């Protein structure tokens, strides 16, 4: 899913801000650029009318780089950021600079080991029957 939300202005030029939800198609990878922290991951974002999948390369810069690099293949990814479209040899490619990232399946900044969670145990107690003389619910 790819939804236009608003626009932001950078150097006097409007840049569209989108909400992207999709699945990572490969693990995130560190890709430093000129010594600056950078990571990227490819996300399957949407289906077009002719049933082609739109893929978006999500870029994380500076403090977002570690978050993007920790994304694992098939994680569900939610990203808000600036979307850029470019053409090369008749094909369109999409890149998004992430401002916000949320994932399921991996814990950002932690190892990817599986953890199990269980509901808290309830105390042993018995419930009393309600007198239902009038047939109405008690609330």
Helices and strands as residue ranges (DSSP letters): E 2-10, E 13-24, E 29-30, E 38-47, E 53-61, G 62-64, H 65-69, E 76-88, E 91-104
